[in-house]
Amino acid sequence: MTDNLADPAQTEDALRLSLREEAPSAALVLAVAGEVDLLTAAQLTDAVTAALARLPPVLVIDLAAVTFLDSSGLSVLAQAHADGGRDTIVRVVAVEESMAHRAISLTGMHQLLPVFASTVDALAADRPR
């Protein structure tokens, strides 16, 4: 199942979000495309909140198509980790050499959230004990 979370009235520069469930694991993948900044972080927050409300065992936030990620976007990721708590493991996909990967690495966010090169890798990772 895939939910397109984008508002059709948005411009091409707006954040594009889609949510899909991975069977049989029931993990959710939130694919994000565009720029995550002060203007779009609230959209991402709403999408993450909605995904976490479904209590998936794993939530993968796929930033492979993100072209810009600022501190407001990093705050959303940190909050997702905190909100997931013990119920949901939050993982991030960020392509190496991408803007998102650089922002996550430079700020040390990769020490808080596991970062993977692909959605397949993030879904295949073992659940920490």
N, CA, C and O atoms as a GROMACS GRO file, in nm:
protein
  516
    1MET      N    1   0.084  -0.116   0.000
    1MET     CA    2   0.000   0.000   0.000
    1MET      C    3   0.089   0.124   0.000
    1MET      O    4   0.186   0.130   0.076
    2THR      N    5   0.058   0.220  -0.084
    2THR     CA    6   0.133   0.345  -0.090
    2THR      C    7   0.037   0.460  -0.076
    2THR      O    8  -0.066   0.467  -0.143
    3ASP      N    9   0.071   0.551   0.014
    3ASP     CA   10  -0.007   0.672   0.032
    3ASP      C   11   0.075   0.789  -0.017
    3ASP      O   12   0.188   0.808   0.027
    4ASN      N   13   0.021   0.868  -0.109
    4ASN     CA   14   0.087   0.989  -0.152
    4ASN      C   15   0.044   1.098  -0.056
    4ASN      O   16  -0.074   1.132  -0.049
    5LEU      N   17   0.139   1.152   0.019
    5LEU     CA   18   0.107   1.248   0.123
    5LEU      C   19   0.122   1.392   0.076
    5LEU      O   20   0.107   1.484   0.156
    6ALA      N   21   0.150   1.411  -0.050
    6ALA     CA   22   0.170   1.546  -0.102
    6ALA      C   23   0.038   1.612  -0.136
    6ALA      O   24  -0.057   1.546  -0.179
    7ASP      N   25   0.034   1.740  -0.116
    7ASP     CA   26  -0.082   1.821  -0.153
    7ASP      C   27  -0.072   1.851  -0.302
    7ASP      O   28   0.029   1.906  -0.345
    8PRO      N   29  -0.173   1.816  -0.382
    8PRO     CA   30  -0.163   1.838  -0.527
    8PRO      C   31  -0.150   1.985  -0.565
    8PRO      O   32  -0.111   2.016  -0.677
    9ALA      N   33  -0.181   2.075  -0.476
    9ALA     CA   34  -0.171   2.218  -0.504
    9ALA      C   35  -0.028   2.270  -0.486
    9ALA      O   36  -0.002   2.387  -0.515
   10GLN      N   37   0.063   2.186  -0.440
   10GLN     CA   38   0.200   2.229  -0.415
   10GLN      C   39   0.272   2.256  -0.546
   10GLN      O   40   0.240   2.198  -0.650
   11THR      N   41   0.371   2.343  -0.540
   11THR     CA   42   0.454   2.369  -0.656
   11THR      C   43   0.557   2.259  -0.671
   11THR      O   44   0.572   2.174  -0.583
   12GLU      N   45   0.629   2.261  -0.783
   12GLU     CA   46   0.731   2.159  -0.806
   12GLU      C   47   0.843   2.164  -0.703
   12GLU      O   48   0.906   2.061  -0.678
   13ASP      N   49   0.869   2.279  -0.643
   13ASP     CA   50   0.975   2.291  -0.545
   13ASP      C   51   0.936   2.240  -0.407
   13ASP      O   52   1.020   2.231  -0.318
   14ALA      N   53   0.809   2.207  -0.389
   14ALA     CA   54   0.760   2.165  -0.258
   14ALA      C   55   0.811   2.024  -0.225
   14ALA      O   56   0.857   1.950  -0.311
   15LEU      N   57   0.800   1.993  -0.100
   15LEU     CA   58   0.838   1.861  -0.051
   15LEU      C   59   0.738   1.758  -0.100
   15LEU      O   60   0.617   1.782  -0.094
   16ARG      N   61   0.785   1.646  -0.148
   16ARG     CA   62   0.699   1.538  -0.191
   16ARG      C   63   0.721   1.419  -0.098
   16ARG      O   64   0.834   1.380  -0.071
   17LEU      N   65   0.611   1.363  -0.050
   17LEU     CA   66   0.617   1.256   0.049
   17LEU      C   67   0.528   1.141   0.006
   17LEU      O   68   0.420   1.163  -0.048
   18SER      N   69   0.574   1.020   0.029
   18SER     CA   70   0.488   0.903   0.008
   18SER      C   71   0.522   0.800   0.115
   18SER      O   72   0.636   0.788   0.159
   19LEU      N   73   0.420   0.726   0.155
   19LEU     CA   74   0.435   0.628   0.261
   19LEU      C   75   0.389   0.493   0.208
   19LEU      O   76   0.283   0.482   0.147
   20ARG      N   77   0.471   0.390   0.230
   20ARG     CA   78   0.431   0.256   0.188
   20ARG      C   79   0.466   0.155   0.296
   20ARG      O   80   0.561   0.172   0.372
   21GLU      N   81   0.386   0.050   0.301
   21GLU     CA   82   0.410  -0.057   0.396
   21GLU      C   83   0.484  -0.170   0.325
   21GLU      O   84   0.451  -0.206   0.212
   22GLU      N   85   0.583  -0.225   0.393
   22GLU     CA   86   0.660  -0.336   0.340
   22GLU      C   87   0.610  -0.465   0.403
   22GLU      O   88   0.628  -0.488   0.523
   23ALA      N   89   0.549  -0.550   0.322
   23ALA     CA   90   0.502  -0.679   0.372
   23ALA      C   91   0.617  -0.778   0.361
   23ALA      O   92   0.698  -0.761   0.270
   24PRO      N   93   0.631  -0.874   0.441
   24PRO     CA   94   0.548  -0.910   0.554
   24PRO      C   95   0.594  -0.844   0.685
   24PRO      O   96   0.534  -0.868   0.790
   25SER      N   97   0.698  -0.763   0.680
   25SER     CA   98   0.755  -0.708   0.803
   25SER      C   99   0.670  -0.600   0.869
   25SER      O  100   0.689  -0.570   0.987
   26ALA      N  101   0.577  -0.542   0.795
   26ALA     CA  102   0.493  -0.431   0.843
   26ALA      C  103   0.573  -0.304   0.868
   26ALA      O  104   0.523  -0.210   0.928
   27ALA      N  105   0.698  -0.302   0.821
   27ALA     CA  106   0.777  -0.179   0.830
   27ALA      C  107   0.716  -0.075   0.736
   27ALA      O  108   0.655  -0.110   0.635
   28LEU      N  109   0.732   0.050   0.771
   28LEU     CA  110   0.685   0.159   0.686
   28LEU      C  111   0.805   0.232   0.627
   28LEU      O  112   0.907   0.252   0.694
   29VAL      N  113   0.792   0.272   0.501
   29VAL     CA  114   0.895   0.351   0.435
   29VAL      C  115   0.833   0.484   0.397
   29VAL      O  116   0.736   0.490   0.321
   30LEU      N  117   0.889   0.591   0.450
   30LEU     CA  118   0.846   0.726   0.417
   30LEU      C  119   0.950   0.784   0.321
   30LEU      O  120   1.060   0.820   0.362
   31ALA      N  121   0.913   0.793   0.194
   31ALA     CA  122   1.003   0.847   0.092
   31ALA      C  123   0.984   0.998   0.085
   31ALA      O  124   0.872   1.047   0.075
   32VAL      N  125   1.096   1.069   0.090
   32VAL     CA  126   1.094   1.215   0.091
   32VAL      C  127   1.172   1.264  -0.030
   32VAL      O  128   1.280   1.213  -0.059
   33ALA      N  129   1.117   1.362  -0.100
   33ALA     CA  130   1.185   1.420  -0.217
   33ALA      C  131   1.170   1.571  -0.213
   33ALA      O  132   1.066   1.624  -0.176
   34GLY      N  133   1.277   1.639  -0.251
   34GLY     CA  134   1.275   1.785  -0.254
   34GLY      C  135   1.363   1.843  -0.146
   34GLY      O  136   1.457   1.778  -0.100
   35GLU      N  137   1.332   1.965  -0.106
   35GLU     CA  138   1.411   2.036  -0.006
   35GLU      C  139   1.341   2.031   0.130
   35GLU      O  140   1.223   2.062   0.142
   36VAL      N  141   1.418   1.991   0.232
   36VAL     CA  142   1.366   1.991   0.368
   36VAL      C  143   1.431   2.109   0.438
   36VAL      O  144   1.550   2.107   0.470
   37ASP      N  145   1.350   2.212   0.462
   37ASP     CA  146   1.399   2.334   0.526
   37ASP      C  147   1.291   2.390   0.616
   37ASP      O  148   1.191   2.323   0.644
   38LEU      N  149   1.310   2.511   0.662
   38LEU     CA  150   1.215   2.572   0.754
   38LEU      C  151   1.073   2.576   0.697
   38LEU      O  152   0.975   2.564   0.771
   39LEU      N  153   1.062   2.593   0.566
   39LEU     CA  154   0.930   2.602   0.503
   39LEU      C  155   0.860   2.468   0.487
   39LEU      O  156   0.737   2.462   0.481
   40THR      N  157   0.936   2.360   0.481
   40THR     CA  158   0.876   2.228   0.454
   40THR      C  159   0.887   2.130   0.571
   40THR      O  160   0.829   2.022   0.566
   41ALA      N  161   0.961   2.167   0.674
   41ALA     CA  162   0.982   2.074   0.787
   41ALA      C  163   0.851   2.034   0.854
   41ALA      O  164   0.839   1.921   0.902
   42ALA      N  165   0.754   2.124   0.859
   42ALA     CA  166   0.626   2.089   0.922
   42ALA      C  167   0.555   1.978   0.845
   42ALA      O  168   0.491   1.892   0.906
   43GLN      N  169   0.566   1.979   0.712
   43GLN     CA  170   0.507   1.870   0.632
   43GLN      C  171   0.571   1.737   0.668
   43GLN      O  172   0.502   1.637   0.685
   44LEU      N  173   0.704   1.738   0.680
   44LEU     CA  174   0.774   1.616   0.715
   44LEU      C  175   0.736   1.572   0.856
   44LEU      O  176   0.716   1.453   0.881
   45THR      N  177   0.727   1.666   0.948
   45THR     CA  178   0.686   1.633   1.085
   45THR      C  179   0.549   1.566   1.085
   45THR      O  180   0.530   1.464   1.152
   46ASP      N  181   0.454   1.622   1.011
   46ASP     CA  182   0.319   1.564   1.005
   46ASP      C  183   0.322   1.422   0.948
   46ASP      O  184   0.252   1.334   0.998
   47ALA      N  185   0.402   1.401   0.845
   47ALA     CA  186   0.410   1.268   0.784
   47ALA      C  187   0.475   1.168   0.878
   47ALA      O  188   0.429   1.053   0.887
   48VAL      N  189   0.578   1.208   0.948
   48VAL     CA  190   0.645   1.119   1.044
   48VAL      C  191   0.550   1.087   1.159
   48VAL      O  192   0.542   0.972   1.201
   49THR      N  193   0.481   1.186   1.209
   49THR     CA  194   0.385   1.164   1.318
   49THR      C  195   0.276   1.066   1.277
   49THR      O  196   0.241   0.976   1.353
   50ALA      N  197   0.223   1.082   1.156
   50ALA     CA  198   0.120   0.991   1.106
   50ALA      C  199   0.174   0.849   1.091
   50ALA      O  200   0.106   0.752   1.124
   51ALA      N  201   0.297   0.837   1.043
   51ALA     CA  202   0.358   0.704   1.027
   51ALA      C  203   0.381   0.639   1.163
   51ALA      O  204   0.351   0.521   1.180
   52LEU      N  205   0.434   0.713   1.258
   52LEU     CA  206   0.460   0.657   1.391
   52LEU      C  207   0.331   0.620   1.463
   52LEU      O  208   0.331   0.527   1.545
   53ALA      N  209   0.222   0.689   1.435
   53ALA     CA  210   0.093   0.658   1.498
   53ALA      C  211   0.044   0.519   1.459
   53ALA      O  212  -0.037   0.459   1.530
   54ARG      N  213   0.094   0.467   1.348
   54ARG     CA  214   0.056   0.332   1.304
   54ARG      C  215   0.135   0.224   1.377
   54ARG      O  216   0.110   0.105   1.358
   55LEU      N  217   0.231   0.265   1.462
   55LEU     CA  218   0.315   0.176   1.543
   55LEU      C  219   0.386   0.067   1.462
   55LEU      O  220   0.377  -0.051   1.498
   56PRO      N  221   0.455   0.104   1.356
   56PRO     CA  222   0.529   0.003   1.282
   56PRO      C  223   0.651  -0.041   1.363
   56PRO      O  224   0.701   0.036   1.444
   57PRO      N  225   0.700  -0.162   1.342
   57PRO     CA  226   0.821  -0.204   1.413
   57PRO      C  227   0.942  -0.122   1.366
   57PRO      O  228   1.034  -0.095   1.444
   58VAL      N  229   0.941  -0.083   1.238
   58VAL     CA  230   1.050  -0.005   1.179
   58VAL      C  231   0.989   0.103   1.090
   58VAL      O  232   0.896   0.077   1.014
   59LEU      N  233   1.043   0.224   1.102
   59LEU     CA  234   1.009   0.332   1.011
   59LEU      C  235   1.137   0.374   0.942
   59LEU      O  236   1.232   0.419   1.006
   60VAL      N  237   1.140   0.360   0.810
   60VAL     CA  238   1.254   0.402   0.730
   60VAL      C  239   1.218   0.536   0.667
   60VAL      O  240   1.120   0.547   0.594
   61ILE      N  241   1.299   0.638   0.696
   61ILE     CA  242   1.280   0.768   0.635
   61ILE      C  243   1.383   0.778   0.523
   61ILE      O  244   1.502   0.794   0.547
   62ASP      N  245   1.334   0.767   0.400
   62ASP     CA  246   1.420   0.760   0.282
   62ASP      C  247   1.445   0.900   0.227
   62ASP      O  248   1.355   0.962   0.170
   63LEU      N  249   1.567   0.948   0.246
   63LEU     CA  250   1.606   1.082   0.202
   63LEU      C  251   1.686   1.079   0.072
   63LEU      O  252   1.752   1.178   0.039
   64ALA      N  253   1.682   0.969  -0.001
   64ALA     CA  254   1.763   0.955  -0.122
   64ALA      C  255   1.732   1.063  -0.226
   64ALA      O  256   1.820   1.101  -0.303
   65ALA      N  257   1.610   1.112  -0.229
   65ALA     CA  258   1.572   1.213  -0.328
   65ALA      C  259   1.566   1.354  -0.268
   65ALA      O  260   1.510   1.445  -0.330
   66VAL      N  261   1.624   1.372  -0.150
   66VAL     CA  262   1.627   1.504  -0.087
   66VAL      C  263   1.745   1.581  -0.143
   66VAL      O  264   1.857   1.532  -0.146
   67THR      N  265   1.718   1.702  -0.189
   67THR     CA  266   1.822   1.786  -0.250
   67THR      C  267   1.881   1.888  -0.153
   67THR      O  268   1.985   1.946  -0.181
   68PHE      N  269   1.814   1.909  -0.039
   68PHE     CA  270   1.863   2.002   0.062
   68PHE      C  271   1.806   1.962   0.197
   68PHE      O  272   1.688   1.928   0.207
   69LEU      N  273   1.889   1.966   0.300
   69LEU     CA  274   1.846   1.930   0.435
   69LEU      C  275   1.913   2.027   0.532
   69LEU      O  276   2.035   2.028   0.545
   70ASP      N  277   1.832   2.108   0.601
   70ASP     CA  278   1.890   2.202   0.696
   70ASP      C  279   1.862   2.156   0.839
   70ASP      O  280   1.813   2.045   0.862
   71SER      N  281   1.893   2.243   0.935
   71SER     CA  282   1.880   2.207   1.075
   71SER      C  283   1.736   2.176   1.115
   71SER      O  284   1.713   2.095   1.205
   72SER      N  285   1.639   2.239   1.050
   72SER     CA  286   1.501   2.207   1.083
   72SER      C  287   1.466   2.064   1.041
   72SER      O  288   1.390   1.996   1.110
   73GLY      N  289   1.521   2.019   0.930
   73GLY     CA  290   1.502   1.881   0.888
   73GLY      C  291   1.572   1.783   0.980
   73GLY      O  292   1.519   1.677   1.011
   74LEU      N  293   1.692   1.819   1.024
   74LEU     CA  294   1.764   1.734   1.119
   74LEU      C  295   1.688   1.725   1.251
   74LEU      O  296   1.689   1.620   1.316
   75SER      N  297   1.623   1.833   1.290
   75SER     CA  298   1.541   1.830   1.412
   75SER      C  299   1.424   1.734   1.399
   75SER      O  300   1.389   1.665   1.494
   76VAL      N  301   1.365   1.729   1.281
   76VAL     CA  302   1.255   1.635   1.256
   76VAL      C  303   1.305   1.492   1.272
   76VAL      O  304   1.237   1.408   1.331
   77LEU      N  305   1.423   1.464   1.220
   77LEU     CA  306   1.480   1.329   1.233
   77LEU      C  307   1.506   1.293   1.379
   77LEU      O  308   1.475   1.182   1.423
   78ALA      N  309   1.564   1.387   1.454
   78ALA     CA  310   1.591   1.362   1.596
   78ALA      C  311   1.461   1.339   1.673
   78ALA      O  312   1.454   1.252   1.759
   79GLN      N  313   1.359   1.418   1.641
   79GLN     CA  314   1.230   1.401   1.708
   79GLN      C  315   1.165   1.268   1.671
   79GLN      O  316   1.100   1.205   1.755
   80ALA      N  317   1.182   1.226   1.546
   80ALA     CA  318   1.129   1.096   1.504
   80ALA      C  319   1.191   0.984   1.586
   80ALA      O  320   1.123   0.891   1.629
   81HIS      N  321   1.321   0.994   1.606
   81HIS     CA  322   1.391   0.894   1.687
   81HIS      C  323   1.335   0.892   1.829
   81HIS      O  324   1.308   0.786   1.885
   82ALA      N  325   1.318   1.010   1.887
   82ALA     CA  326   1.265   1.019   2.023
   82ALA      C  327   1.121   0.969   2.031
   82ALA      O  328   1.086   0.896   2.125
   83ASP      N  329   1.039   1.007   1.936
   83ASP     CA  330   0.898   0.967   1.936
   83ASP      C  331   0.880   0.818   1.910
   83ASP      O  332   0.784   0.757   1.959
   84GLY      N  333   0.971   0.759   1.832
   84GLY     CA  334   0.962   0.616   1.805
   84GLY      C  335   0.980   0.536   1.933
   84GLY      O  336   0.916   0.432   1.952
   85GLY      N  337   1.067   0.585   2.020
   85GLY     CA  338   1.089   0.520   2.149
   85GLY      C  339   1.122   0.373   2.137
   85GLY      O  340   1.201   0.332   2.052
   86ARG      N  341   1.059   0.295   2.222
   86ARG     CA  342   1.084   0.150   2.223
   86ARG      C  343   0.997   0.077   2.125
   86ARG      O  344   1.023  -0.039   2.093
   87ASP      N  345   0.891   0.142   2.075
   87ASP     CA  346   0.796   0.075   1.986
   87ASP      C  347   0.844   0.068   1.842
   87ASP      O  348   0.821  -0.032   1.774
   88THR      N  349   0.909   0.173   1.795
   88THR     CA  350   0.946   0.181   1.653
   88THR      C  351   1.092   0.221   1.639
   88THR      O  352   1.137   0.320   1.696
   89ILE      N  353   1.164   0.143   1.562
   89ILE     CA  354   1.302   0.177   1.528
   89ILE      C  355   1.297   0.268   1.406
   89ILE      O  356   1.236   0.233   1.305
   90VAL      N  357   1.361   0.382   1.417
   90VAL     CA  358   1.367   0.476   1.306
   90VAL      C  359   1.503   0.464   1.240
   90VAL      O  360   1.607   0.472   1.305
   91ARG      N  361   1.501   0.443   1.109
   91ARG     CA  362   1.623   0.434   1.029
   91ARG      C  363   1.615   0.536   0.916
   91ARG      O  364   1.506   0.573   0.873
   92VAL      N  365   1.730   0.580   0.870
   92VAL     CA  366   1.736   0.681   0.765
   92VAL      C  367   1.814   0.627   0.647
   92VAL      O  368   1.914   0.556   0.663
   93VAL      N  369   1.767   0.660   0.526
   93VAL     CA  370   1.841   0.631   0.405
   93VAL      C  371   1.892   0.763   0.351
   93VAL      O  372   1.815   0.856   0.328
   94ALA      N  373   2.022   0.770   0.331
   94ALA     CA  374   2.084   0.889   0.274
   94ALA      C  375   2.200   0.843   0.186
   94ALA      O  376   2.294   0.779   0.234
   95VAL      N  377   2.192   0.876   0.060
   95VAL     CA  378   2.294   0.836  -0.036
   95VAL      C  379   2.425   0.906  -0.002
   95VAL      O  380   2.429   1.027   0.019
   96GLU      N  381   2.532   0.828   0.002
   96GLU     CA  382   2.664   0.886   0.031
   96GLU      C  383   2.695   0.997  -0.069
   96GLU      O  384   2.662   0.985  -0.187
   97GLU      N  385   2.758   1.101  -0.023
   97GLU     CA  386   2.793   1.219  -0.104
   97GLU      C  387   2.674   1.310  -0.132
   97GLU      O  388   2.689   1.412  -0.201
   98SER      N  389   2.557   1.276  -0.079
   98SER     CA  390   2.441   1.364  -0.098
   98SER      C  391   2.441   1.474   0.008
   98SER      O  392   2.511   1.464   0.108
   99MET      N  393   2.362   1.577  -0.016
   99MET     CA  394   2.348   1.686   0.080
   99MET      C  395   2.296   1.633   0.213
   99MET      O  396   2.345   1.672   0.319
  100ALA      N  397   2.198   1.544   0.208
  100ALA     CA  398   2.141   1.489   0.332
  100ALA      C  399   2.246   1.410   0.410
  100ALA      O  400   2.257   1.425   0.531
  101HIS      N  401   2.321   1.328   0.341
  101HIS     CA  402   2.424   1.247   0.407
  101HIS      C  403   2.530   1.336   0.472
  101HIS      O  404   2.572   1.312   0.585
  102ARG      N  405   2.572   1.439   0.399
  102ARG     CA  406   2.672   1.531   0.454
  102ARG      C  407   2.620   1.601   0.579
  102ARG      O  408   2.691   1.612   0.679
  103ALA      N  409   2.495   1.648   0.575
  103ALA     CA  410   2.438   1.717   0.691
  103ALA      C  411   2.428   1.623   0.811
  103ALA      O  412   2.459   1.662   0.924
  104ILE      N  413   2.387   1.502   0.788
  104ILE     CA  414   2.375   1.403   0.895
  104ILE      C  415   2.512   1.369   0.953
  104ILE      O  416   2.527   1.360   1.075
  105SER      N  417   2.611   1.352   0.868
  105SER     CA  418   2.746   1.317   0.914
  105SER      C  419   2.813   1.433   0.986
  105SER      O  420   2.872   1.414   1.093
  106LEU      N  421   2.806   1.552   0.929
  106LEU     CA  422   2.873   1.668   0.989
  106LEU      C  423   2.818   1.703   1.127
  106LEU      O  424   2.892   1.752   1.212
  107THR      N  425   2.692   1.679   1.148
  107THR     CA  426   2.630   1.713   1.277
  107THR      C  427   2.638   1.599   1.379
  107THR      O  428   2.600   1.618   1.495
  108GLY      N  429   2.684   1.483   1.337
  108GLY     CA  430   2.691   1.369   1.427
  108GLY      C  431   2.558   1.297   1.443
  108GLY      O  432   2.546   1.209   1.528
  109MET      N  433   2.459   1.333   1.364
  109MET     CA  434   2.327   1.271   1.373
  109MET      C  435   2.336   1.120   1.345
  109MET      O  436   2.252   1.043   1.392
  110HIS      N  437   2.436   1.078   1.269
  110HIS     CA  438   2.452   0.935   1.238
  110HIS      C  439   2.482   0.853   1.364
  110HIS      O  440   2.468   0.731   1.362
  111GLN      N  441   2.523   0.920   1.472
  111GLN     CA  442   2.544   0.848   1.598
  111GLN      C  443   2.413   0.822   1.671
  111GLN      O  444   2.405   0.734   1.756
  112LEU      N  445   2.311   0.900   1.638
  112LEU     CA  446   2.179   0.884   1.698
  112LEU      C  447   2.091   0.790   1.616
  112LEU      O  448   2.023   0.702   1.671
  113LEU      N  449   2.094   0.809   1.485
  113LEU     CA  450   2.010   0.732   1.394
  113LEU      C  451   2.095   0.647   1.300
  113LEU      O  452   2.193   0.696   1.244
  114PRO      N  453   2.059   0.522   1.282
  114PRO     CA  454   2.131   0.441   1.184
  114PRO      C  455   2.103   0.492   1.043
  114PRO      O  456   1.988   0.513   1.006
  115VAL      N  457   2.209   0.511   0.964
  115VAL     CA  458   2.197   0.562   0.828
  115VAL      C  459   2.241   0.452   0.732
  115VAL      O  460   2.345   0.389   0.750
  116PHE      N  461   2.161   0.431   0.628
  116PHE     CA  462   2.187   0.326   0.530
  116PHE      C  463   2.194   0.386   0.391
  116PHE      O  464   2.140   0.494   0.366
  117ALA      N  465   2.260   0.315   0.301
  117ALA     CA  466   2.277   0.363   0.163
  117ALA      C  467   2.154   0.337   0.078
  117ALA      O  468   2.136   0.402  -0.025
  118SER      N  469   2.068   0.244   0.119
  118SER     CA  470   1.948   0.213   0.040
  118SER      C  471   1.836   0.166   0.131
  118SER      O  472   1.858   0.126   0.245
  119THR      N  473   1.716   0.173   0.080
  119THR     CA  474   1.599   0.125   0.154
  119THR      C  475   1.611  -0.025   0.178
  119THR      O  476   1.575  -0.074   0.285
  120VAL      N  477   1.660  -0.097   0.079
  120VAL     CA  478   1.677  -0.242   0.093
  120VAL      C  479   1.768  -0.273   0.212
  120VAL      O  480   1.738  -0.361   0.292
  121ASP      N  481   1.880  -0.200   0.224
  121ASP     CA  482   1.973  -0.221   0.336
  121ASP      C  483   1.906  -0.186   0.469
  121ASP      O  484   1.923  -0.258   0.567
  122ALA      N  485   1.830  -0.078   0.472
  122ALA     CA  486   1.765  -0.036   0.596
  122ALA      C  487   1.660  -0.138   0.641
  122ALA      O  488   1.646  -0.164   0.760
  123LEU      N  489   1.588  -0.193   0.547
  123LEU     CA  490   1.486  -0.292   0.580
  123LEU      C  491   1.547  -0.426   0.620
  123LEU      O  492   1.488  -0.501   0.698
  124ALA      N  493   1.664  -0.456   0.565
  124ALA     CA  494   1.728  -0.585   0.593
  124ALA      C  495   1.807  -0.585   0.724
  124ALA      O  496   1.843  -0.692   0.773
  125ALA      N  497   1.835  -0.470   0.780
  125ALA     CA  498   1.914  -0.462   0.903
  125ALA      C  499   1.842  -0.532   1.017
  125ALA      O  500   1.719  -0.529   1.028
  126ASP      N  501   1.921  -0.595   1.102
  126ASP     CA  502   1.864  -0.664   1.217
  126ASP      C  503   1.808  -0.563   1.315
  126ASP      O  504   1.858  -0.451   1.329
  127ARG      N  505   1.704  -0.605   1.381
  127ARG     CA  506   1.644  -0.524   1.488
  127ARG      C  507   1.740  -0.529   1.608
  127ARG      O  508   1.773  -0.638   1.655
  128PRO      N  509   1.785  -0.411   1.659
  128PRO     CA  510   1.874  -0.412   1.776
  128PRO      C  511   1.805  -0.473   1.897
  128PRO      O  512   1.684  -0.464   1.913
  129ARG      N  513   1.884  -0.534   1.978
  129ARG     CA  514   1.829  -0.597   2.099
  129ARG      C  515   1.838  -0.504   2.216
  129ARG      O  516   1.796  -0.539   2.326
   0.00000   0.00000   0.00000
